[in-house]
Amino acid sequence: MKSFRENKRFIRLVVIIPLLLVGQYFMFSKGVISPIVKGVEIKIIGGNYIKDLDKYIIKLGDDVEISAGNYVKIPGYAKDPKLWFNALDDNGIIEIKDNKITALKEGYTSVAVMKGNRLIKKAMLKVVNPDVESLDMDLSDELKYVGDKATISSSVAISDYQKFKDTYKAKYLSSDESILKIDGDKVEAVGVGTATISGECGDKLVEIPLKIEAKVSKLEVANEFILEEGQTTNINPKVTTSPKGLKPPKVEYRYADKKKNSDRAAKVSSSGKISAIREGSEKIVVSCGEKERIIKVTVKKRSVKNSTIKNINYSYEVGEENIKLEVSWDSLEGIKSYDIYVKDYDDEEYNIIQSVSQSEEKEGKINTTLEIGLSEIGENQDKSLEIYIVGVGEKESTKPSDKIIIKY
């Protein structure tokens, strides 16, 4: 009888123990029962960080991934436990979401690995924001003409935690995108004008001012100008840009030879106006962008037809019967005589009232006296007379002088 009971107990154990083992396996593998966890460590596995002896150091604004490390679960076939990460200090220094830590402000805090409501492991974190001490910026190529391109590079020096140095990236901006267009670290000159490339990092700002011009593909100008003494003209060059239609660079003018100003036959202004001074010649360099042309200016003696009576001085008296006019002017070379024309208020044309011979010249001046009878003027005694002088040469006459206006 005893032997029967012992056999029955043995049979029960043989049946129950496998059932318990199968049930335990099922409950662990399905996560009904949570396994024992050992060897948990808080590790940062992504982003930029510094591992100190007792803490992790991350930079303000960075995101880093956090892990519980290669922990051991007992039994090994059990379903992975639900571990989660928690910021132990409610100070707003970090934010944890989807196993990612975001550094929100500077300071110390603690992060923990949690299993349910139980703390398994914790670690210290320090959020830092090293100051930018200096910022240097450079261009790979010269930017001078529309179409030029370059790469922007920069170098940043920080006050502490040098491992974070490579995480400091300058932001590049253009003061005028219609002139300098920036895409990342690439810049292209797209328009004519002045603009500035700015690099910003931390509280540091670096600027590179640039003047962009249109490239000159052609500069056209007359090879020679022939003028007479006293004449002026404008060079008026024609500039073609590449691409066409852009505002060209400023045209500049300079003398090809060194001379004293008092010895020059002609002078040129910054706007390209040539003034002929005396007989002789000058060479003038016309430049625009990278194009240059040399023109010749020849100055000839002034012809009679292009001359004008100058430096006229006069005085007059109105009497009862006539107007007495005393007048003088500079004599001109190549003139035989000087005709004095007059027109009163009612006349439609000027008439010669007197001719003065060049032989009356004294010390470079011609002096004469005119008497105009009031009876010749008639009833127009409250009006005016207009007078001018013309020099007469062998074959040509000068231009009319400035007018003398006499009120009477």
SULNORJO-V189917 format. One record per residue. N is the residue number from 1. RES is the residue in three letters. SS is DSSP state (2 for helix, 1 for strand, 0 for the rest). Layout:
((N | RES | SS) (N | RES | SS))
//
This chain:
((1 | MET | 0) (2 | LYS | 2) (3 | SER | 2) (4 | PHE | 2) (5 | ARG | 2) (6 | GLU | 2) (7 | ASN | 2) (8 | LYS | 2) (9 | ARG | 2) (10 | PHE | 2) (11 | ILE | 2) (12 | ARG | 2) (13 | LEU | 2) (14 | VAL | 2) (15 | VAL | 2) (16 | ILE | 2) (17 | ILE | 2) (18 | PRO | 2) (19 | LEU | 2) (20 | LEU | 2) (21 | LEU | 2) (22 | VAL | 2) (23 | GLY | 2) (24 | GLN | 2) (25 | TYR | 2) (26 | PHE | 2) (27 | MET | 2) (28 | PHE | 2) (29 | SER | 2) (30 | LYS | 0) (31 | GLY | 0) (32 | VAL | 0) (33 | ILE | 0) (34 | SER | 0) (35 | PRO | 0) (36 | ILE | 1) (37 | VAL | 1) (38 | LYS | 1) (39 | GLY | 0) (40 | VAL | 0) (41 | GLU | 0) (42 | ILE | 0) (43 | LYS | 1) (44 | ILE | 1) (45 | ILE | 1) (46 | GLY | 1) (47 | GLY | 0) (48 | ASN | 0) (49 | TYR | 1) (50 | ILE | 1) (51 | LYS | 1) (52 | ASP | 0) (53 | LEU | 0) (54 | ASP | 0) (55 | LYS | 1) (56 | TYR | 1) (57 | ILE | 1) (58 | ILE | 1) (59 | LYS | 1) (60 | LEU | 0) (61 | GLY | 0) (62 | ASP | 0) (63 | ASP | 1) (64 | VAL | 1) (65 | GLU | 1) (66 | ILE | 1) (67 | SER | 1) (68 | ALA | 0) (69 | GLY | 0) (70 | ASN | 0) (71 | TYR | 0) (72 | VAL | 1) (73 | LYS | 1) (74 | ILE | 1) (75 | PRO | 0) (76 | GLY | 0) (77 | TYR | 0) (78 | ALA | 0) (79 | LYS | 0) (80 | ASP | 0) (81 | PRO | 0) (82 | LYS | 0) (83 | LEU | 1) (84 | TRP | 1) (85 | PHE | 1) (86 | ASN | 1) (87 | ALA | 1) (88 | LEU | 0) (89 | ASP | 0) (90 | ASP | 0) (91 | ASN | 0) (92 | GLY | 0) (93 | ILE | 0) (94 | ILE | 1) (95 | GLU | 1) (96 | ILE | 1) (97 | LYS | 1) (98 | ASP | 0) (99 | ASN | 0) (100 | LYS | 1) (101 | ILE | 1) (102 | THR | 1) (103 | ALA | 1) (104 | LEU | 0) (105 | LYS | 0) (106 | GLU | 0) (107 | GLY | 1) (108 | TYR | 1) (109 | THR | 1) (110 | SER | 1) (111 | VAL | 1) (112 | ALA | 1) (113 | VAL | 1) (114 | MET | 1) (115 | LYS | 1) (116 | GLY | 0) (117 | ASN | 0) (118 | ARG | 1) (119 | LEU | 1) (120 | ILE | 1) (121 | LYS | 1) (122 | LYS | 1) (123 | ALA | 1) (124 | MET | 1) (125 | LEU | 1) (126 | LYS | 1) (127 | VAL | 1) (128 | VAL | 1) (129 | ASN | 0) (130 | PRO | 0) (131 | ASP | 0) (132 | VAL | 1) (133 | GLU | 1) (134 | SER | 1) (135 | LEU | 1) (136 | ASP | 1) (137 | MET | 1) (138 | ASP | 1) (139 | LEU | 1) (140 | SER | 0) (141 | ASP | 0) (142 | GLU | 0) (143 | LEU | 0) (144 | LYS | 0) (145 | TYR | 1) (146 | VAL | 0) (147 | GLY | 0) (148 | ASP | 0) (149 | LYS | 1) (150 | ALA | 1) (151 | THR | 1) (152 | ILE | 1) (153 | SER | 1) (154 | SER | 1) (155 | SER | 1) (156 | VAL | 1) (157 | ALA | 1) (158 | ILE | 1) (159 | SER | 0) (160 | ASP | 0) (161 | TYR | 0) (162 | GLN | 2) (163 | LYS | 2) (164 | PHE | 2) (165 | LYS | 2) (166 | ASP | 2) (167 | THR | 2) (168 | TYR | 0) (169 | LYS | 0) (170 | ALA | 0) (171 | LYS | 1) (172 | TYR | 1) (173 | LEU | 1) (174 | SER | 1) (175 | SER | 0) (176 | ASP | 0) (177 | GLU | 0) (178 | SER | 0) (179 | ILE | 0) (180 | LEU | 1) (181 | LYS | 1) (182 | ILE | 1) (183 | ASP | 1) (184 | GLY | 0) (185 | ASP | 0) (186 | LYS | 1) (187 | VAL | 1) (188 | GLU | 1) (189 | ALA | 1) (190 | VAL | 0) (191 | GLY | 0) (192 | VAL | 0) (193 | GLY | 1) (194 | THR | 1) (195 | ALA | 1) (196 | THR | 1) (197 | ILE | 1) (198 | SER | 1) (199 | GLY | 1) (200 | GLU | 1) (201 | CYS | 1) (202 | GLY | 0) (203 | ASP | 0) (204 | LYS | 1) (205 | LEU | 1) (206 | VAL | 1) (207 | GLU | 1) (208 | ILE | 1) (209 | PRO | 1) (210 | LEU | 1) (211 | LYS | 1) (212 | ILE | 1) (213 | GLU | 1) (214 | ALA | 0) (215 | LYS | 1) (216 | VAL | 1) (217 | SER | 1) (218 | LYS | 1) (219 | LEU | 1) (220 | GLU | 1) (221 | VAL | 0) (222 | ALA | 0) (223 | ASN | 0) (224 | GLU | 1) (225 | PHE | 1) (226 | ILE | 1) (227 | LEU | 1) (228 | GLU | 1) (229 | GLU | 0) (230 | GLY | 0) (231 | GLN | 0) (232 | THR | 1) (233 | THR | 1) (234 | ASN | 1) (235 | ILE | 0) (236 | ASN | 0) (237 | PRO | 0) (238 | LYS | 1) (239 | VAL | 1) (240 | THR | 1) (241 | THR | 1) (242 | SER | 1) (243 | PRO | 0) (244 | LYS | 0) (245 | GLY | 0) (246 | LEU | 0) (247 | LYS | 0) (248 | PRO | 0) (249 | PRO | 0) (250 | LYS | 0) (251 | VAL | 0) (252 | GLU | 1) (253 | TYR | 1) (254 | ARG | 1) (255 | TYR | 1) (256 | ALA | 0) (257 | ASP | 0) (258 | LYS | 0) (259 | LYS | 0) (260 | LYS | 0) (261 | ASN | 2) (262 | SER | 2) (263 | ASP | 2) (264 | ARG | 0) (265 | ALA | 0) (266 | ALA | 1) (267 | LYS | 1) (268 | VAL | 1) (269 | SER | 0) (270 | SER | 0) (271 | SER | 0) (272 | GLY | 0) (273 | LYS | 1) (274 | ILE | 1) (275 | SER | 1) (276 | ALA | 1) (277 | ILE | 0) (278 | ARG | 0) (279 | GLU | 0) (280 | GLY | 1) (281 | SER | 1) (282 | GLU | 1) (283 | LYS | 1) (284 | ILE | 1) (285 | VAL | 1) (286 | VAL | 1) (287 | SER | 1) (288 | CYS | 1) (289 | GLY | 0) (290 | GLU | 0) (291 | LYS | 1) (292 | GLU | 1) (293 | ARG | 1) (294 | ILE | 1) (295 | ILE | 1) (296 | LYS | 1) (297 | VAL | 1) (298 | THR | 1) (299 | VAL | 1) (300 | LYS | 1) (301 | LYS | 0) (302 | ARG | 0) (303 | SER | 0) (304 | VAL | 2) (305 | LYS | 2) (306 | ASN | 2) (307 | SER | 0) (308 | THR | 1) (309 | ILE | 0) (310 | LYS | 0) (311 | ASN | 0) (312 | ILE | 0) (313 | ASN | 1) (314 | TYR | 1) (315 | SER | 1) (316 | TYR | 1) (317 | GLU | 1) (318 | VAL | 1) (319 | GLY | 0) (320 | GLU | 0) (321 | GLU | 0) (322 | ASN | 1) (323 | ILE | 1) (324 | LYS | 1) (325 | LEU | 1) (326 | GLU | 1) (327 | VAL | 1) (328 | SER | 1) (329 | TRP | 1) (330 | ASP | 1) (331 | SER | 0) (332 | LEU | 0) (333 | GLU | 0) (334 | GLY | 0) (335 | ILE | 1) (336 | LYS | 1) (337 | SER | 1) (338 | TYR | 1) (339 | ASP | 1) (340 | ILE | 1) (341 | TYR | 1) (342 | VAL | 1) (343 | LYS | 1) (344 | ASP | 1) (345 | TYR | 0) (346 | ASP | 0) (347 | ASP | 0) (348 | GLU | 0) (349 | GLU | 0) (350 | TYR | 0) (351 | ASN | 1) (352 | ILE | 1) (353 | ILE | 1) (354 | GLN | 1) (355 | SER | 1) (356 | VAL | 1) (357 | SER | 1) (358 | GLN | 2) (359 | SER | 2) (360 | GLU | 2) (361 | GLU | 0) (362 | LYS | 1) (363 | GLU | 0) (364 | GLY | 0) (365 | LYS | 1) (366 | ILE | 1) (367 | ASN | 1) (368 | THR | 1) (369 | THR | 1) (370 | LEU | 1) (371 | GLU | 1) (372 | ILE | 1) (373 | GLY | 1) (374 | LEU | 2) (375 | SER | 2) (376 | GLU | 2) (377 | ILE | 0) (378 | GLY | 0) (379 | GLU | 0) (380 | ASN | 0) (381 | GLN | 0) (382 | ASP | 0) (383 | LYS | 0) (384 | SER | 1) (385 | LEU | 1) (386 | GLU | 1) (387 | ILE | 1) (388 | TYR | 1) (389 | ILE | 1) (390 | VAL | 1) (391 | GLY | 1) (392 | VAL | 1) (393 | GLY | 1) (394 | GLU | 0) (395 | LYS | 0) (396 | GLU | 0) (397 | SER | 1) (398 | THR | 0) (399 | LYS | 1) (400 | PRO | 0) (401 | SER | 0) (402 | ASP | 0) (403 | LYS | 0) (404 | ILE | 1) (405 | ILE | 1) (406 | ILE | 1) (407 | LYS | 1) (408 | TYR | 0))
//
